[in-house]
């Protein structure tokens, strides 16, 4: 979970990042569950794809008890390359409520704020060189059934259910109001807090104006990495 600051330099954008790293570790492995991460890299756009080579350094906390095993090295250096087709980042933030049911089942309801970005590019030659950026503000409401594996400390989970979408300040054709969401993640305890990073995929229904080329439309496929923090 990293905070990133990006510098704007021509077509190549250097950036630095820092934050918290979490990892599940089974009982008896002698591995710590948390550490700090710092990194630096470059973001460049090649044929509509953002490519981000990054060098990262992690410092893991010392384990409280390694059960007589040789201690793991706390320092970790990694080189990663990210690929992203989106033309702009869309921050996602909101609130979540979870209800417990028998047999490790739960129901989670979220309210997530997410702007949808678009660029208006004229194709008839009348406004050559004119590009207009705009955003449609949306709220997403996933209602998910969740199953958590009954394991100590770190609990993997899967989730599935419908998602609903409301919008404001409409700048183009309205996006669809409903879809289906599936996800997976892991819930970890950090003191009195529980932290649950998750990967979700949502398939939205087609927009009503999807067949009209004169109107912008939202992509029906949506992938998200979310981090829930609750107690």
BARODO-80973 format. One line per 5 residues: number of its first residue (from 0); their letters; for each residue z, y, x of N, C-alpha, C. Coordinates in nm, 3 decimals. Atoms other than C-alpha are relative to their C-alpha. Layout:
residues N
NUM	A	Z,Y,X,Z,Y,X,Z,Y,X | ... $
end
This chain:
residues 231
0	XXXXX	0.000,-0.117,0.087,0.000,0.000,0.000,0.000,0.122,0.091 | 0.018,-0.103,-0.102,-0.137,0.288,0.206,-0.038,0.133,-0.062 | 0.047,-0.135,0.028,-0.170,0.663,0.174,-0.105,0.034,0.105 | 0.111,-0.029,-0.092,-0.498,0.784,0.327,-0.036,0.148,-0.006 | 0.050,-0.137,-0.008,-0.609,1.126,0.448,-0.136,-0.004,0.067 $
5	XXXXX	0.138,0.006,-0.050,-0.983,1.173,0.499,-0.047,0.138,0.042 | 0.061,-0.123,-0.050,-1.154,1.441,0.708,-0.148,-0.001,-0.035 | 0.141,-0.011,0.033,-1.499,1.567,0.606,-0.075,0.052,0.121 | 0.080,-0.036,-0.117,-1.734,1.568,0.907,-0.140,-0.055,-0.021 | 0.139,0.039,0.024,-2.105,1.562,0.816,-0.004,-0.123,-0.088 $
10	XXXXX	0.014,0.121,0.082,-2.200,1.216,0.685,0.101,-0.107,0.038 | -0.101,0.095,-0.042,-1.919,1.037,0.871,0.136,0.062,-0.021 | -0.131,-0.054,0.035,-1.566,1.085,0.739,0.110,-0.080,0.069 | -0.115,0.069,-0.060,-1.283,0.989,0.976,0.121,0.005,-0.094 | -0.120,-0.001,0.082,-0.954,0.897,0.810,0.115,-0.067,0.075 $
15	XXXXX	-0.122,0.066,-0.049,-0.597,0.797,0.893,0.076,-0.050,-0.121 | -0.074,0.058,0.111,-0.368,0.584,0.678,0.133,-0.054,0.051 | -0.131,0.053,-0.035,-0.007,0.472,0.673,0.072,-0.041,-0.128 | -0.073,0.042,0.118,0.227,0.291,0.439,0.075,-0.130,0.021 | -0.081,0.121,0.003,0.413,-0.026,0.346,-0.088,-0.124,-0.016 $
20	XXXXX	0.068,0.129,0.015,0.293,-0.386,0.386,0.101,-0.105,-0.049 | -0.082,0.107,0.055,0.432,-0.682,0.191,-0.073,-0.133,0.015 | 0.062,0.132,-0.006,0.373,-1.054,0.231,0.097,-0.105,-0.053 | -0.086,0.111,0.042,0.505,-1.367,0.061,0.020,-0.095,0.117 | -0.030,0.096,-0.106,0.672,-1.619,0.290,0.091,-0.107,-0.058 $
25	XXXXX	-0.078,0.110,0.056,0.804,-1.960,0.194,0.134,-0.016,0.068 | -0.133,0.025,-0.055,1.164,-2.067,0.249,-0.010,-0.085,0.126 | -0.002,0.076,-0.125,1.222,-2.183,0.606,-0.108,0.038,0.099 | 0.106,-0.039,-0.093,0.919,-2.011,0.762,0.048,0.098,0.104 | -0.050,-0.098,-0.095,1.129,-1.745,0.935,-0.085,0.125,0.008 $
30	XXXXX	0.084,-0.119,0.001,0.881,-1.471,0.839,0.064,0.107,-0.088 | -0.051,-0.110,0.080,0.990,-1.129,0.714,-0.098,0.033,-0.112 | 0.082,-0.028,0.119,0.859,-1.001,0.381,-0.058,0.140,-0.001 | 0.049,-0.137,0.006,0.791,-0.637,0.464,-0.014,0.059,0.140 | 0.022,-0.070,-0.126,0.675,-0.403,0.739,-0.071,0.131,-0.025 $
35	XXXXX	0.071,-0.127,0.012,0.497,-0.075,0.808,-0.138,-0.014,0.064 | 0.139,0.007,-0.046,0.125,-0.019,0.867,-0.051,0.140,0.029 | 0.070,-0.125,-0.031,-0.073,0.261,1.034,-0.140,-0.036,0.047 | 0.138,0.031,-0.038,-0.447,0.278,1.086,-0.087,0.123,0.005 | 0.100,-0.106,-0.008,-0.754,0.489,1.152,-0.138,-0.064,-0.008 $
40	XXXXX	0.134,0.054,0.012,-1.122,0.446,1.079,-0.102,0.106,-0.036 | 0.110,-0.088,0.039,-1.453,0.594,0.969,-0.057,-0.049,-0.132 | 0.068,0.035,0.125,-1.617,0.603,0.627,-0.139,0.060,0.004 | 0.140,-0.046,-0.002,-1.997,0.626,0.615,-0.073,-0.062,-0.117 | 0.076,0.047,0.116,-2.248,0.585,0.333,-0.139,-0.042,0.045 $
45	XXXXX	0.128,0.056,-0.040,-2.550,0.361,0.391,-0.066,-0.061,-0.123 | 0.076,0.050,0.116,-2.801,0.311,0.105,0.089,-0.024,-0.121 | -0.084,0.007,0.119,-2.546,0.379,-0.166,0.127,-0.079,0.015 | -0.120,0.080,-0.021,-2.270,0.169,-0.010,0.089,0.071,0.101 | -0.096,-0.054,-0.095,-1.956,0.311,0.153,0.050,-0.112,0.090 $
50	XXXXX	-0.045,0.098,-0.099,-1.875,0.121,0.475,0.112,0.064,0.079 | -0.120,-0.058,-0.062,-1.529,0.172,0.626,0.058,-0.096,0.105 | -0.068,0.076,-0.105,-1.451,0.005,0.962,0.134,0.063,0.033 | -0.137,-0.049,-0.016,-1.076,0.034,1.022,0.076,-0.084,0.102 | -0.091,0.067,-0.092,-0.833,-0.049,1.301,0.142,0.023,-0.049 $
55	XXXXX	-0.135,-0.012,0.056,-0.479,-0.122,1.174,0.103,-0.068,0.090 | -0.114,0.057,-0.071,-0.145,-0.185,1.338,0.114,-0.019,-0.099 | -0.114,0.031,0.087,0.145,-0.354,1.155,0.120,-0.035,0.086 | -0.127,0.036,-0.063,0.508,-0.378,1.260,0.086,-0.063,-0.107 | -0.076,0.072,0.100,0.692,-0.647,1.062,0.149,0.006,0.034 $
60	XXXXX	-0.145,0.000,-0.019,1.068,-0.639,1.012,0.044,-0.134,0.058 | -0.055,0.123,-0.054,1.279,-0.893,1.194,0.058,-0.086,-0.114 | -0.056,0.085,0.106,1.370,-1.194,0.973,0.152,-0.010,0.013 | -0.146,0.013,-0.001,1.734,-1.228,0.873,0.044,-0.135,0.052 | -0.035,0.134,-0.044,1.735,-1.600,0.944,-0.128,-0.078,0.022 $
65	XXXXX	0.121,0.078,-0.027,1.461,-1.797,1.116,0.025,-0.149,0.008 | -0.033,0.141,0.013,1.641,-2.131,1.071,-0.025,-0.077,0.132 | 0.016,0.065,-0.128,1.626,-2.207,1.444,-0.142,-0.006,0.052 | 0.139,0.001,-0.044,1.248,-2.160,1.464,-0.025,0.113,0.098 | 0.037,-0.112,-0.087,1.087,-1.950,1.737,-0.040,0.121,-0.085 $
70	XXXXX	0.031,-0.117,0.083,1.063,-1.592,1.603,-0.149,0.034,0.004 | 0.139,-0.044,0.007,0.724,-1.471,1.485,-0.015,0.135,0.068 | 0.025,-0.128,-0.064,0.567,-1.181,1.670,0.000,0.110,-0.105 | -0.008,-0.106,0.102,0.652,-0.859,1.484,-0.122,0.094,0.002 | 0.114,-0.092,-0.012,0.341,-0.672,1.608,-0.129,-0.071,-0.038 $
75	XXXXX	0.126,0.058,0.045,0.003,-0.732,1.446,-0.108,0.106,0.003 | 0.114,-0.092,-0.009,-0.330,-0.566,1.522,-0.119,-0.064,-0.069 | 0.112,0.055,0.075,-0.628,-0.609,1.290,-0.116,0.097,-0.010 | 0.120,-0.080,0.021,-0.985,-0.487,1.251,-0.064,-0.045,-0.131 | 0.056,0.033,0.132,-1.123,-0.472,0.895,-0.119,0.091,-0.029 $
80	XXXXX	0.113,-0.079,0.045,-1.445,-0.352,0.736,-0.003,-0.005,-0.153 | 0.004,-0.007,0.146,-1.440,-0.233,0.373,-0.137,0.041,-0.051 | 0.127,-0.034,0.064,-1.743,-0.213,0.143,0.029,0.045,-0.143 | -0.029,-0.059,0.131,-1.742,0.005,-0.169,-0.127,0.065,-0.051 | 0.122,-0.057,0.057,-2.034,0.090,-0.399,0.027,0.123,-0.086 $
85	XXXXX	-0.029,-0.115,0.086,-1.853,0.361,-0.597,-0.032,0.129,0.074 | 0.035,-0.129,-0.060,-1.967,0.720,-0.536,0.118,0.093,0.008 | -0.121,-0.084,-0.005,-1.619,0.865,-0.591,0.119,-0.086,-0.036 | -0.120,0.076,0.030,-1.266,0.737,-0.602,0.057,0.045,-0.135 | -0.062,-0.029,0.128,-1.090,0.716,-0.937,0.146,-0.039,0.006 $
90	XXXXX	-0.141,0.035,-0.005,-0.712,0.737,-0.916,0.044,-0.062,-0.131 | -0.053,0.068,0.118,-0.531,0.506,-1.156,0.152,0.007,0.008 | -0.146,-0.008,0.005,-0.171,0.572,-1.257,0.044,-0.013,-0.145 | -0.048,0.014,0.136,0.044,0.498,-1.559,0.134,-0.068,-0.006 | -0.129,0.065,0.023,0.337,0.308,-1.704,-0.024,-0.141,-0.053 $
95	XXXXX	0.011,0.137,0.045,0.397,-0.060,-1.774,0.132,-0.042,-0.064 | -0.116,0.057,0.067,0.633,-0.246,-2.009,-0.023,-0.150,-0.008 | 0.013,0.145,0.001,0.700,-0.619,-1.984,0.109,-0.062,-0.087 | -0.092,0.071,0.089,0.861,-0.851,-2.241,0.003,-0.147,0.040 | -0.014,0.140,-0.037,0.998,-1.194,-2.149,-0.006,-0.093,-0.120 $
100	XXXXX	0.010,0.105,0.101,0.918,-1.507,-2.351,0.048,-0.131,0.063 | -0.042,0.129,-0.058,1.029,-1.871,-2.309,-0.106,-0.060,0.092 | 0.087,0.080,-0.085,0.879,-2.105,-2.046,-0.083,0.085,0.096 | 0.063,-0.082,-0.104,0.797,-1.838,-1.784,-0.120,0.080,-0.050 | 0.105,-0.081,0.058,0.567,-1.651,-2.021,0.050,0.142,-0.022 $
105	XXXXX	-0.033,-0.141,0.018,0.559,-1.272,-2.047,-0.117,0.069,-0.069 | 0.102,-0.087,0.056,0.369,-1.001,-2.233,0.014,0.136,0.068 | 0.000,-0.130,-0.067,0.274,-0.686,-2.041,-0.094,0.095,-0.072 | 0.080,-0.106,0.064,0.148,-0.364,-2.201,-0.001,0.120,0.095 | 0.015,-0.112,-0.094,0.014,-0.084,-1.977,-0.068,0.117,-0.067 $
110	XXXXX	0.074,-0.121,0.034,-0.097,0.273,-2.030,-0.047,0.062,0.130 | 0.054,-0.039,-0.129,-0.328,0.366,-1.740,-0.097,0.117,-0.015 | 0.091,-0.116,-0.003,-0.494,0.702,-1.674,-0.109,-0.026,0.104 | 0.112,0.026,-0.091,-0.841,0.667,-1.520,-0.117,0.091,-0.034 | 0.120,-0.080,0.023,-1.118,0.930,-1.488,-0.126,-0.078,0.038 $
115	XXXXX	0.130,0.060,-0.030,-1.479,0.807,-1.499,-0.091,0.110,0.055 | 0.082,-0.102,-0.066,-1.702,1.002,-1.255,-0.149,-0.031,-0.018 | 0.145,0.016,0.010,-2.076,1.060,-1.286,-0.068,0.121,0.063 | 0.082,-0.108,-0.055,-2.354,1.272,-1.135,-0.126,0.011,-0.082 | 0.121,-0.027,0.078,-2.629,1.431,-1.345,-0.110,0.041,0.097 $
120	XXXXX	0.112,-0.027,-0.090,-2.955,1.417,-1.146,-0.126,0.014,-0.085 | 0.120,-0.016,0.082,-3.266,1.567,-1.318,-0.116,-0.080,0.058 | 0.114,0.082,-0.044,-3.578,1.346,-1.305,-0.135,0.058,-0.040 | 0.128,-0.055,0.045,-3.842,1.573,-1.466,-0.052,0.109,0.092 | 0.046,-0.101,-0.094,-3.869,1.812,-1.170,0.037,0.141,-0.036 $
125	XXXXX	-0.032,-0.136,0.042,-3.746,2.114,-1.368,0.121,0.056,0.073 | -0.120,-0.047,-0.069,-3.415,2.130,-1.182,0.015,-0.068,0.134 | 0.000,0.070,-0.126,-3.506,1.993,-0.843,0.113,0.051,0.090 | -0.111,-0.037,-0.086,-3.206,1.990,-0.613,0.129,0.027,-0.074 | -0.122,-0.028,0.076,-2.958,2.045,-0.896,0.071,-0.131,-0.031 $
130	XXXXX	-0.083,0.117,0.029,-2.680,1.787,-0.914,0.131,0.050,-0.058 | -0.122,-0.042,0.068,-2.388,1.824,-1.152,0.096,-0.118,-0.005 | -0.104,0.101,0.005,-2.070,1.622,-1.100,0.091,0.027,-0.119 | -0.093,-0.018,0.111,-1.849,1.560,-1.402,0.082,-0.128,-0.015 | -0.089,0.114,0.023,-1.571,1.328,-1.517,0.041,-0.004,-0.146 $
135	XXXXX	-0.055,0.024,0.133,-1.466,1.179,-1.849,0.139,-0.062,0.016 | -0.137,0.048,-0.014,-1.090,1.132,-1.876,0.026,-0.112,-0.100 | -0.025,0.115,0.088,-0.987,0.794,-2.016,0.143,-0.051,0.021 | -0.126,0.075,-0.004,-0.668,0.604,-2.096,-0.032,-0.144,-0.035 | 0.021,0.142,0.026,-0.675,0.225,-2.073,0.133,-0.064,-0.041 $
140	XXXXX	-0.120,0.067,0.052,-0.429,0.002,-2.262,-0.020,-0.151,0.002 | 0.006,0.147,-0.003,-0.434,-0.361,-2.142,0.123,-0.060,-0.070 | -0.108,0.076,0.064,-0.226,-0.603,-2.353,-0.017,-0.144,0.050 | 0.026,0.121,-0.076,-0.185,-0.909,-2.131,0.109,-0.104,-0.019 | -0.090,0.115,-0.008,-0.029,-1.252,-2.160,0.009,-0.041,0.146 $
145	XXXXX	-0.021,0.026,-0.143,0.124,-1.342,-1.823,0.085,-0.126,0.017 | -0.078,0.117,-0.037,0.245,-1.667,-1.673,0.041,0.012,0.146 | -0.052,-0.010,-0.136,0.470,-1.657,-1.363,0.048,-0.138,0.045 | -0.049,0.126,-0.055,0.528,-1.959,-1.143,0.149,0.012,0.031 | -0.146,-0.007,-0.021,0.903,-2.040,-1.125,0.038,-0.028,0.145 $
150	XXXXX	-0.034,0.014,-0.141,0.937,-1.993,-0.747,0.101,0.107,0.040 | -0.099,-0.100,-0.039,1.221,-1.809,-0.568,-0.066,0.116,0.076 | 0.040,-0.122,-0.072,1.172,-1.452,-0.436,-0.140,0.044,-0.036 | 0.138,-0.038,0.029,0.791,-1.440,-0.456,-0.055,-0.088,-0.112 | 0.046,0.075,0.116,0.641,-1.541,-0.793,-0.148,0.033,-0.029 $
155	XXXXX	0.139,-0.023,0.037,0.259,-1.571,-0.823,-0.016,-0.003,-0.152 | 0.023,-0.002,0.144,0.121,-1.499,-1.170,-0.148,0.016,-0.031 | 0.134,-0.023,0.055,-0.196,-1.499,-1.377,0.017,0.070,-0.134 | -0.010,-0.077,0.124,-0.270,-1.275,-1.676,-0.137,0.012,-0.066 | 0.124,-0.005,0.077,-0.529,-1.246,-1.951,0.028,0.066,-0.134 $
160	XXXXX	-0.016,-0.063,0.132,-0.580,-1.035,-2.264,-0.102,0.109,-0.024 | 0.093,-0.108,0.034,-0.771,-0.756,-2.440,0.043,0.132,0.063 | -0.025,-0.137,-0.045,-0.800,-0.400,-2.311,-0.066,0.098,-0.096 | 0.051,-0.104,0.089,-0.850,-0.086,-2.519,-0.009,0.130,0.078 | 0.025,-0.123,-0.075,-0.979,0.252,-2.405,-0.017,0.119,-0.094 $
165	XXXXX	0.015,-0.128,0.068,-0.937,0.606,-2.537,-0.051,0.103,0.101 | 0.057,-0.097,-0.093,-1.111,0.911,-2.390,0.013,0.141,-0.054 | -0.005,-0.142,0.034,-1.102,1.290,-2.387,-0.104,0.077,0.079 | 0.097,-0.091,-0.063,-1.317,1.586,-2.272,-0.135,-0.067,0.024 | 0.122,0.079,-0.013,-1.630,1.381,-2.339,-0.115,0.086,0.052 $
170	XXXXX	0.108,-0.075,-0.063,-1.915,1.497,-2.112,-0.137,-0.065,-0.022 | 0.125,0.072,0.019,-2.178,1.239,-2.204,0.020,-0.100,-0.113 | -0.014,0.102,0.104,-2.224,0.930,-2.421,0.138,-0.064,0.008 | -0.135,0.058,-0.003,-1.888,0.777,-2.524,-0.001,-0.141,0.058 | -0.011,0.139,-0.048,-1.782,0.466,-2.330,0.057,-0.090,-0.109 $
175	XXXXX	-0.049,0.095,0.099,-1.690,0.151,-2.519,0.152,0.004,-0.008 | -0.143,-0.009,0.025,-1.340,0.120,-2.665,0.077,-0.127,0.031 | -0.074,0.125,-0.016,-1.256,-0.243,-2.589,-0.069,-0.090,0.103 | 0.050,0.096,-0.098,-1.296,-0.520,-2.334,0.101,-0.113,0.019 | -0.086,0.113,-0.032,-1.134,-0.830,-2.181,0.040,0.011,0.146 $
180	XXXXX	-0.054,-0.013,-0.136,-0.910,-0.827,-1.872,0.063,-0.130,0.045 | -0.065,0.114,-0.063,-0.809,-1.110,-1.639,0.048,0.043,0.138 | -0.053,-0.040,-0.130,-0.597,-1.082,-1.327,0.090,-0.103,0.061 | -0.094,0.085,-0.072,-0.381,-1.248,-1.068,0.075,0.086,0.101 | -0.080,-0.077,-0.094,-0.106,-1.125,-0.838,0.125,-0.076,0.039 $
185	XXXXX	-0.126,0.060,-0.043,0.238,-1.188,-0.696,0.111,0.102,-0.016 | -0.117,-0.086,0.022,0.577,-1.045,-0.786,0.104,-0.029,0.108 | -0.098,0.014,-0.108,0.824,-0.981,-0.503,0.117,0.092,-0.024 | -0.120,-0.080,0.013,1.180,-0.852,-0.501,0.026,0.077,0.129 | -0.033,-0.086,-0.112,1.270,-0.562,-0.274,0.126,0.075,-0.038 $
190	XXXXX	-0.126,-0.056,0.047,1.637,-0.492,-0.329,0.009,-0.013,-0.151 | -0.006,0.001,0.145,1.683,-0.395,-0.693,-0.136,0.019,-0.066 | 0.133,-0.021,0.055,1.313,-0.322,-0.736,-0.082,-0.128,0.007 | 0.100,0.106,-0.005,1.034,-0.564,-0.813,-0.137,0.067,0.018 | 0.132,-0.054,-0.031,0.689,-0.494,-0.668,-0.102,-0.109,-0.027 $
195	XXXXX	0.097,0.101,0.043,0.386,-0.670,-0.814,-0.142,0.050,0.024 | 0.142,-0.029,-0.021,0.046,-0.610,-0.648,-0.086,-0.101,-0.076 | 0.085,0.087,0.082,-0.233,-0.749,-0.866,-0.146,0.043,0.013 | 0.145,-0.026,0.010,-0.612,-0.777,-0.874,-0.044,-0.031,-0.141 | 0.046,0.017,0.139,-0.772,-0.730,-1.216,-0.150,0.024,-0.011 $
200	XXXXX	0.141,-0.020,0.034,-1.123,-0.763,-1.351,-0.011,0.020,-0.150 | 0.019,-0.031,0.142,-1.222,-0.607,-1.683,-0.150,0.003,-0.031 | 0.137,-0.004,0.051,-1.546,-0.667,-1.872,0.001,0.080,-0.129 | 0.004,-0.086,0.117,-1.605,-0.380,-2.114,-0.123,-0.030,-0.085 | 0.115,0.013,0.089,-1.831,-0.401,-2.417,-0.102,0.109,0.033 $
205	XXXXX	0.105,-0.098,-0.030,-2.161,-0.216,-2.389,0.022,0.130,-0.076 | -0.005,-0.130,0.066,-2.168,0.155,-2.465,-0.103,0.004,-0.113 | 0.092,-0.011,0.112,-2.336,0.251,-2.791,-0.134,0.059,0.042 | 0.123,-0.064,-0.045,-2.593,0.460,-2.599,-0.061,-0.072,0.121 | 0.040,0.069,-0.123,-2.659,0.192,-2.335,-0.152,-0.007,0.014 $
210	XXXXX	0.144,0.017,-0.007,-3.027,0.150,-2.424,-0.076,0.132,0.016 | 0.068,-0.129,-0.011,-3.103,0.524,-2.412,0.009,0.050,0.144 | -0.004,-0.040,-0.140,-3.203,0.623,-2.054,0.039,0.145,0.021 | -0.035,-0.141,-0.013,-3.130,0.991,-2.126,0.151,0.024,0.000 | -0.145,-0.014,0.004,-2.755,0.926,-2.153,0.064,-0.082,0.113 $
215	XXXXX	-0.079,0.075,-0.099,-2.511,0.828,-1.881,0.080,-0.108,-0.072 | -0.080,0.106,0.059,-2.324,0.505,-1.944,0.095,-0.055,0.106 | -0.100,0.056,-0.092,-2.018,0.342,-1.790,-0.040,-0.142,0.039 | 0.024,0.137,-0.043,-2.049,0.024,-1.587,0.088,-0.095,-0.081 | -0.083,0.092,0.081,-1.932,-0.275,-1.796,0.099,-0.080,0.084 $
220	XXXXX	-0.090,0.077,-0.087,-1.770,-0.448,-1.496,0.093,0.095,0.075 | -0.098,-0.086,-0.063,-1.451,-0.298,-1.355,0.101,-0.087,0.076 | -0.097,0.070,-0.084,-1.239,-0.429,-1.065,0.105,0.100,0.046 | -0.111,-0.088,-0.037,-0.898,-0.282,-0.984,0.103,-0.075,0.084 | -0.119,0.047,-0.070,-0.618,-0.334,-0.736,0.114,0.094,-0.041 $
225	XXXXX	-0.112,-0.078,0.051,-0.293,-0.218,-0.897,0.130,-0.050,0.061 | -0.133,0.036,-0.050,0.066,-0.214,-0.774,0.102,0.045,-0.104 | -0.104,-0.032,0.097,0.341,-0.233,-1.038,0.136,0.002,0.068 | -0.136,-0.013,-0.051,0.692,-0.116,-0.948,0.092,0.013,-0.119 | -0.090,-0.002,0.115,0.970,-0.193,-1.196,0.135,-0.061,0.035 $
230	X	-0.136,0.050,-0.024,1.335,-0.292,-1.230,0.058,-0.052,-0.130 $
end
